[in-house]
Every structure is written in C-alpha cells, then in structure tokens.
Amino acid sequence: MATLTLAPLAGEPQIERQDMQIVRRHDQTVQPGPDAWFTGAVTISGQFQREAPSRVGGAVVRFEPGARTAWHTHPLGQTLIVTEGVGWTQVEGGPIHEFRAGDILWCPADRRHWHGATPHEAMTHIAIQESLDGSPVTWMEKVTDAQYLAGPATD
C-alpha cells in the first residue's frame, strides 16, 4: 500500500491531515466466490472495509456467464456500479431486470435479492455496502436454475 502525504498549500492554516492510502492492484488478493454464496464461477478482488467510525466496505466482483449470488439482504442496502458486461437482478416478488456496463443499481435495505451475469455474458460490478452491528450481508439459500432461467420479462 502506497501512502501519499498531502502538504498544506501556502497560506493555509496548519491542520492535521490524514494520508491518502492506495492499495495497488498487484497487492490486492483475488479469490473465488464461496460456493455457499454463489452459483458458477465468481471472483472477488479489491475487498475493503474502512475503519470505524466508517461502516462502508466493498469489493470488485466478476461473474462468468451463468454465475450469480444466492438470495441475500443488506441491512443498510447496497450500491452496485456495473463496470463490464450484462447482468440480471431480482428483488423477491418482483421481475428480473437486465442491467449493463455503466448502470448503477441500488439494492434496498433488508430486501431479499440476487444479482449476477446473464447465461451468455459475463458481468463485473463494484459492490459497496455498509455494515450494521458488524455485518454487511445476510446470506440465504441459492437461487434455483428455474428462478434464474426465468429471465427478464420482455417488453
């Protein structure tokens, strides 16, 4: 991790400044998504969790075609920033929606949902969520093939 120290500009009052922290790509671990939480080939990189009092954490998650999360909830919701590919998502009881690179998704707090790649295209997103009482997510059962392959409704 590189650290940048920001010096005050001329004429600025002397105040305590924190150092900028950079975790270089080659220093980040890449790990497979745990089988208990994902179906298909998923990799997780760039995981982070800020120190208290912050509650924010996240990761970059790549889903190969056909891969998806299990049903899950986030106590304070989740933001997904889609960086590559095409994916599907569903909040329990609602339709499956398709999303693409450049889209930003907001998963509501405490709502069961899933997200992942489509059957024929990979998808990568940056997932950002906050922890409540130390937990950012509650994992549940896997999305069945029948649920997943229902696909988005056609308009």
Disulfide bonds with the S-S distance in Angstrom:
none
